[in-house]
Amino acid sequence: MKKTAFRTLLATTVALILVAGTEGQVFSVAASGIRSLASPLQSDMFDTNRVHKLDVTLPFSVLAAGDIASCANGGYLGRTDRNLRYAVGLPRAEATPNEGMIDTTSILEQHPETAVLALGDLVYKRGEAVGFEDCYDPYWGAAWERTWPTPGNHEYHSPLAYAYFDYWQDRAGPDRSGYYALQAGNWLILSLNSEIDASEGSAQAKWAKEVLAAHPDSCTAAYFHKPAYSSVVRSGSNDARALFRLVAEAGVRFVLHGHNHFYERTAPLDAEGKPTEGGTIAFVVGAGGKSTQGNIEPAAFSERLIAGTTGVLKLTFTDEAAIWTYLTAPGSEETDSGLIPC
C-alpha cells in the first residue's frame, strides 16, 4: 500500500473513532475550541480573588438541586445523530423531557426571583452541547440569569466539560476551572469543583484557603457536586473528601451536593466525617430531575433521608442563620426544614 493511501486510511480510521467515541461530539468540541482560541473566556463579574458580590440585601433566598435533565434520545445511535445534527446545524426532533425535571421546573417557576444553585450533572448522559440546548435549556434554562452552577461528573463525560463552560460562560466562574465564590451580605458561599484536583497544594485548594482566610468574619457555606459523606457510597470521591476536609477545618457551616439521586441531611460532621457538635452539615440534593426509588438504609450520621421523589432545597439567609426547607414534587408529603446558626 502506498504511503498516501495508508495515511488516508489512517486519517479516516482516526476520524471514525473520534466520531464514534464521542457520539458525534467531536465536531462540537472542535467548534468550541476555535471559539475559545478566537475569544478566550473573560469575565468582569469577579474580583481578582474570584469572588462575585451579589446585588442582594439580607434576608435573601436560593433554590438548590442537581442531577436534573435527562431527555429520551434513542440511546447511542440517537445521541450520535443529535450531536452530528447539532454540530452541522441541521434540525432535530423535539427532545422528550424527563417527568422529574418538569416537576422541579414548576418549583422554580413558583419562585421567579430566587437565585438558583445548580449542583452538577445538569444534563445526561454526557453533558453535551446539544443536551444543554435541547433538554436543559427549555426548562431550567429559563432561570439561566439567576443560576450559579457547579460541574458534575457527567459534565466531564464531554472533553474538558467544554459544553458546560460554553453554556454557562462566566456564570461558571472567571475561567474554565469551575470554582469561584459568591458574597451576599455577611455570607460567603464557595462554589467548588469536585471533578478536578482538590488535593493539598492544588490550585483550587490554595484558592479556597486564601478566600476563606480573607473573609474571617463571614458566615460561610459551600457547594460542590459529589458528596464526601452520604448513605450511598460511590467511587471517585477523593477530591470531594479533600474539599470537605478543607471547608470543615475552616468552620464552614454547611455544604450542598448532588450526585446521589435523593435528599439527605447529615448530622454536623468533623473534617473526617464523624458527628461532632458545631461541625459542618452536608446536604445531598440530587433529585432535581432524577430520583432513586426504593428504600435506602440511612448511615449512622444521616439525620434525614427522602427518596422516591424529586425536590429542590430552599435556603433563606439572614444575618444570623440559614433557614432551609425541602420542597418536593406534587403528590409527595415528604419534607425537611430547620435552621443553621451562622
N, C-alpha and C positions, 0 to 999 in steps of 0.2 A: 504494500500500500504506500502510495506517495505521501510525503510529509504533509503536503497541503490538504489532501483528503483526510489524513489522520487527524490533523488539527481541527478540521471542520467537524469531524465526527466527535472529537473530544469536546469541542465547544458546545455542540448540540447536546451531548450527553450531560454536561455540566448544567446547561440551561434547563433541561428537563428535570434534573434532580432538584435544582433550586425551585422550580415551579411546583413540583410535587411535594417537596419537603416543607415548603412554606404555604401550601394550599393556595398558591397563586399570589401570595402577598409580595413576592419578590419585586414586582413592578411598583407596588405602592411604597415599599421600602426605598427603592431607588429614587422615586419622586420626592419622598420625604428628605432623603439625603441631599438631593440637589437643592431643595428649598432651604435646608439648614445651612448649606455652604453659601448660598446666594445671600441669605439674610439670617445670620445666626440669631437664636432666640435671645432677645433682650427684654429687660423689664425695668420700669421706673416705679413699680408698685412696692419694691422692697428697699430698705435701707442697706447700708454696707454690711450689716450683720444678718441679712436675710430675714428681717422682721418687717411685717406689714401691719400698720396700725389701722384697725377697723374704725370706720366712722360711725360709732355707736355710743350710746350712753347706757350705763347700768340702771336697772336690770336689762339684760338682753338675752335672747334665746337662740339656740341652734337645734337642728334636727340631724341625727347621725344614723347611718346604716351603710353596710357594704353588701357585696355579693348580690347584684341587682338584676341585670338584663341578660336574658337567655332566650333568644328567639329561635323558633324552629327554622332550620336551614338545610335540611336534607342530608345531613352527615357530611362526610369528607368530600364527596363529589359536589354536593350543593354549596359547601363553603368555598371550594375552589372556583366554582362557576361565579359565585357572587364576588369573590376577590378579583377575578380576572375582569369581570364586567365593570367593577368599580374602578380598577386601575386604568382602563381604556375609555371610561366614560359612557358605557352602554347602560340602557335602562335595566332595572332589576324589579322582580316581583316584590310586592309589599311584604315586609317581614312580619311573621305572626308572633306577637309578644307572649311572654310567659304571664300567667294569671297573677302570680305574686307581685310582679313589677307593677301591674295595673293597680293592685290594691295599695301599694306603698306610694305610687304616684298620686292617688287620691288623698293620701295623708299630707303630702307636700302641698297639694292644691288647697287644702284647708288652712294652711299656714303660709300664705303667699309672700309675706315679708320676712320670713325667718331664714337665717343663714343655714346652709347645709354643709355637713362634713361627710364626704363620700369616702368610705373606708376600704376601698380597693376591691378588686375583682368586679369591676363595674360592668363589663360585658364579656360574656362567654362565647366561644370557648377559648379564644386566643387573644382577646383584647385587640382585634384587628381594626383597621380604619373603617372598613365597611360596616363592621359591627357597631362602632360608635355612631356612625351616621344613620344606619337603617334601624337599629334596635334600641340603643340607649337614648339617642338624641330626641326622638319623637315623644319620649315620656319624661324621664328625669332631666333631659336636656332643657326643658322649659325653665329649670332652676339654675341654668349654667352661670348666670351672672351673680348668683349668690352662693355658689358652691366652691368649697375649698377641698380638693381631693388629696388622697394619698394612694400610691400604686399598690396593687396586689400581685401575687404570683402569676395570675392569668394575664395581666398586662405584659409581663415579661415573657410570656409564651410567644409574643411577637418580638423580633430582634430589637434589643435595647429599649423595649417598650415605646417604640417610635410613634405608634398611633395614639397612645395615651398622651404623650407630650405634644404631639401635633394638635390634638383635640383641645386640650386644656390651655395650651400656650402658657403665659406667665402665671395663670392661676395655679399651676402645679409647682410654682417656685421660680426663683430667678434664673435657673438654668435646668438642665436635664438630669440633675441629681435627685430631684424628688423630695427634698426636705427643706423646711422653712418654718417660720413661727408667725403666729397672729397675736397681736396685742389689742386687748379691749378693756378699757378702764384699768383696774389693777390686776387683771388676769393676763397671763402669758400662756398660750396654747401652742405646743410644738407639734407640727406635722412631720413625722419621721418616716423613713423608708426601710421597711423590714426585708426588702428584696436585694439590698446591696450591703456591702461590708459595714458592719457596725461595731467591729471589734475594737478593743482598746488601741488607741493610736490611729484609727481610721479618720478620714476627713470628717465624716458625719459625727463620730463620737467627740472629736475635738470641738467641732462647732457647737454641738448640743451642750457640752460642759461650759463653753465660753458664754453662750447666750443665757444659760441659767445663772451663771455667776454674775452676769451684767444686770440681772433683774432680781436682786436678793430679797426685795420687799414685795414681789408679786405673788399672787396666788397662781398656782401652776397646774396645768393638765397637759396631756399628750394624746396623740392618736397615731397608730400605725397598724397595718393590715393583720399580720399574723399575731395571734396571742402567744405570750410566753407561757401562760398557765391557764388551762381550761380543762373541763371534764373530758373532752375528747382530745387526746394527744396525737399530733400528726408530725411527720418528719419535716426537716428543713427549718427548724425554729431556733437555730443557734444565734442568728443575728437578732431575732425578736427577743430572745432572753438577754442578750447583751444590752439591747435598748432598755428593756425593763429594769435590768440591774442598774443602769446608769440613771434613769429617772427616779427609781425608788430611792437610791442613795442620795439623790438631790432633794428628796422630800416632796416630789410631785404627788398631788392629791389623788388623781385617778388617771387611767388610760382607757382608750376606746380601741376596739379591734373589730375585724370582720373574720373571714376565713372559715370558721365553723358556722354552719347554717342554722343557728338558733340564737336565743338570747340567754346570756348568763351574766351574773354579777358575783364576784368573789368577795370573800372577807378582805379586810385590809391585809396586805402582804408585805413582807420584807423583801430585800433585794434578791433573795434566793427562793421566793415563792412560799414562804412559811407564814401562816397567820400571825399577825402581831398588831397590838394596839397602836393606832396612829400611822399604819402603813399605807401603801398605795392600793386602791381598789381597781380591779380590772373588770371592764365591761366587754363582753363579746356581743356584737350587734350585727351578726352575719346573715340575717334573714330579710334583707331588703328586697328580695325577689325570689331567692332560693329559700327552701325550708326543709329541714330534716324532719321526717316523720318517724313516729315510734318513740319508745321510751329510751331515755339516756340516763345512765346512772351518774348522779352528781358526785364530783370529787369531794373530799373532806373539807376543802377550802371554799366550796361553792355555797353561796347563800341563797341564790335564786336561779332557776333554770326553766326556760319556757321553750318548748319545741312544738312543731306541728302547725305553726302559724307564722306568717311574715309580720314584720313590725319595724318601727322606727323609734329611736330613743330621742326624747325631747329633753334638753337641758336648759335651765334658766340660771344665768349667772348674776349674782348680786355682789355687793362689796364684801360680804362675809361668808358666802356659801355658794354651792352649785346644787340646784334642786332638779331631780330627774323624775321622769315618768316614761314608761314604755308604752307606746301606742301601737296596738295590734290591729290586724286586718278585721274587716267586718265579719261578724259571726263568732269572734273569739272574745271570751270574757277574761282572758289572762292579762295580767298587768303587773307592774312593779313600780314602786315610787319611793322616794326618800330624799335625804339632804346630806350633803358632804360639806362640813365646815371648811372654810378656807385655811 
